[in-house]
Amino acid sequence: MNLKETLHNTEKFLAERMPVEKMNYASMVQKKEVPVHGLAWGYYMGGLAMFFFMVQIATGLMLLFYYQPTVSDAHASVEFITDQIPAGALVRNVHAWASSLMIGSVLIHLLTAFAMKAFEKPRELTWVTGVLLLGITFGFGFTGYLLPWHQIAVNATKIGLQTIEEIGGYLPGQMAEWPRLAKEIIQGEASVGQATLSRFFSLHVIILPLAIFGVLGFHLVSVQLHGMSKGIDAKPRRLEKFFPTFLLKDLRVWGIAFMVLFILGACLPFESLFAYPLFEPFDPKGSTPDGIKPEWYFFWVYYPLELLPLWVILVGSTLLAGVLLATPWIFKNTNRQSLRLIAIAAGIYLIIMTLFGENIYHLFKG
Ligand code: HEM
C-alpha cells in the first residue's frame, strides 16, 4: 500500500469514527435516543464516573487553597485542613471517597460497555479513549496517595517505584535500562523526596487533569455523535429520548450518588477502613511499617504480584493492556452472550481479589 492509499484509508477510518458533519444540536441532542432493555442500567455508569470526576475537581480545588506540596509542610497542611478549616475534614473525606467511587464506577462502566459490545464499529475510538481514561484514573489514585506525605504513603510509593526498576531485569539489551530511567524520571532524585513530591503534585493537579480533559472531551463527543449502542441482540423494549427523559434520569442517579457521598463523607472517615495509622507523618529514620499495601483498587494486581514471580505479572499486565486496547478488533466477531460471560468472570475476579486478596495471600504464604 502506498502513502496516498494509507492516508486515504486513515481519513476514511477517522471520518466514520468522528462524523463531524453530525456535530450539531439536532443530531447530538434532539434526535438522540436511548434503548430500554434489561442491561440499560449500564448506560448510567459513564455518567456516574463523570459525576464523581466533577466532585473531584471541585473538592480538589478547595484542598489546593491550603495544601503545601513540600516534604516539610505537606503532612502538617493536611492536618491543618482536617482540624482547623471549617468543613475541611468533610471536603477531604469526600475527595477520598469520591476517588474510590470514581474508580469503582469506571471499572463497572468498562465491564458493562464490554458486555453490551459498545465497542463495535463505529465506536472503536470511544473504547480506546475509554482505556486511556482508565489509565489516567489509576494515575490520579497513585499520585494522590503520596500527597499527604505519611509513613505508609511514602513507603508504598518507594515499593511501587522499586518494582518499576526491577522490571529491567526481565528485558533484553539496552531495554533493560528503560525501567530504571523511568523510575529516575518519576522519582526525580536518589530516593523518594521533595523532587518526587513535586512531580507527583504536578501530575495530580496539572498534567493528569489536562490529559483527562482532552481525552474525556473526545470520548464524550464521540458518544454524542454515534448515540448509544443498542446493547443487546434482541429488539429493545422501546427507545426513549435522551433529552430530556434520559438526562433527567441521569440527574436522578447523580442526586442519589451525591446523597450517598455526602453521608459517607460526613459520617465515615475514609481512613477508618484501614487497619494501620495513616496519620503518622513520614519519618526518614523510621522503619518501614508492617502491612504496607496500596489502595484497594490495586489489590487485583498487588496480591498476585506478592504471590507470583514478577515476570508472570509483567507478561499478564502487558497482555491485558494490549487486549484492552485492541478489544474492538479482537472481539469483533464474538457474540454478546460470550462477552457477558467474560465480563462476569472479570467482575468476579476483581471482587474476590479486592475483598479476599489478603486472605488468599496468607493461605499460600502463611
Ligand atoms: C474517567 C472515566 C470515564 C468517563 C467519565 C466516561 C464517561 C462516559 C459517558 C458519560 C458515556 C455515555 C453514557 C454511558 O454509556 O455510560 C460513556 C460511554 C462510553 N464509554 Fe466511557 N467513560 C470513562 C471511561 C471509560 C472506559 C474505561 C471505557 C472502556 C474501556 C469506556 C468506554 C465507553 C464506551 C464504549 C461508551 C459508549 C457506550 C454506548 O454507546 O453504549 N469509558 N463514557
Boltz pocket constraint, residues with backbone or C-beta under 6 A from the ligand:
constraints:
  - pocket:
      binder: B
      contacts: [[A, 42], [A, 43], [A, 44], [A, 45], [A, 46], [A, 47], [A, 48], [A, 49], [A, 50], [A, 53], [A, 106], [A, 109], [A, 110], [A, 113], [A, 116], [A, 118], [A, 119], [A, 123], [A, 126], [A, 127], [A, 128], [A, 129], [A, 130], [A, 131], [A, 133], [A, 134], [A, 137], [A, 216], [A, 219], [A, 220], [A, 223], [A, 227], [A, 228], [A, 229], [A, 230]]
      max_distance: 6.0
